[in-house]
Amino acid sequence: MFAGIVLSPAAAAKSAQPVITEIRLGEHGDATRVVVDLSGHAAPFSWHVNEDGTGLTVLVQAAAHTPILPKRRVGLVRTVSTQTVAKGTLVTIATGLAISVATTGTLAPNATYRHHRIFLDLAGAAAVSPPMPSAAAIPPGAPAPLALLPREAPEGSAAAAKPPTAAPSVEPQALPTRGQTLVYTASDRTTDAKDSEPAEPSFTIKLGGVAERSFADKAFLAGPSVAVQAGILNDSVEIEAGTAPLFDHGHIDWNSGILVKKPFEISRQFDVELGAGPTWIHKSTGDGPSNGIGAEAIAELVYWPSLHKNLGWYLESGYGYDFGRLHDSDLGLRLGVLFAVP
């Protein structure tokens, strides 16, 4: 059986070609979901199932420099590969078993997901096709959905001996044959369903260590650090509150502060965050304790080993300035782990 679908997102910008950053697999109900992550704007795409039904190819009108591909089999999908062609990128999905495409469409960025996505839900060839859109859901002038013919059972098999089931009633029109392509507009197949990507955490706990070098007295201080951060404004900005006791020759200094950070997603596993904010500095010296107000600017690299982003590592460098009587400044380095709380 050969079938295909073409989508043309109306809101796609034409200023720059989108890029495929990753192709992911996941279980989505009874289907295996294939998700194509895009950087930039949405991309038109088309797909067709192989003649023997044991795989399909997806033509995405986007570049693919070094996309992250699945490294293991998930559900019906065995392997995924990409190839650059004249019209974009050809994604080849091998299943080994006869499959059908149950649902497909595009997903726009929202409060949870920051990038455009293409998804295809794969089911066994014998799976029941999803209900077709109602007549009210079809835009004026759009072609009516075409029903797909079931795969014929080999002559003499047990399946062929069974009486045929009644096919669902459809409008009188030509049914697809081998080599024919089914065409839908974006409004026919675009959905707001969520893919298998985990949602952003409610907040994140940071535990680690910190080392600072003072410019004024050349002192070296180190100690543990703890912080809590949460996203605001649809996770486009993060607020972090933390504190760290710093030990030096028998006395303890406390450095606490609030940072406003802007995250930048470099890839599915790496983030870079830039931030700044006020700090409260408590120092214990021979002249007695002192308190002061300062400011700090940081640059942070975050690594998530798992795509679920529930446990990660961070490396942070910062520059701090004390507005107190010494007008001291320091350079600091922090290293630790992050625990995401759903």
Buried (B, 14 or more C-beta within 10 A) or exposed (E): BBBBBBBBBEEBEEEEEBBBBBBBBBEBEEBBBBBBBBBBBBBBBBBBBBEEBBBBBBBBBBBBEEBBBBEEBBBBBBBBEBEEEEEBBBBBBBBEEBBBBBBBBBBBBEEEBBBBBBBBBBBBBEBEBEEBBEEEEBEEEBEEBBBBEBEEBEEEEEEEEEEEEEEEEEEEEEEBEEEBEBBBBBBBBBEEEBBBBBEBBEBBBBEBEBBBBBEEEEBEBBBBBBBEBBBEEEBEBBBBBBBBBBEBEEEBBBBBBBBBBEBEBEBBBEBEBBBBBBBBBBBBEEEEEBEBEBBBBBBBBBBBEEBEBBEBBBBBEBBBBBBBEBEBBBEBBBEBEBEBEE
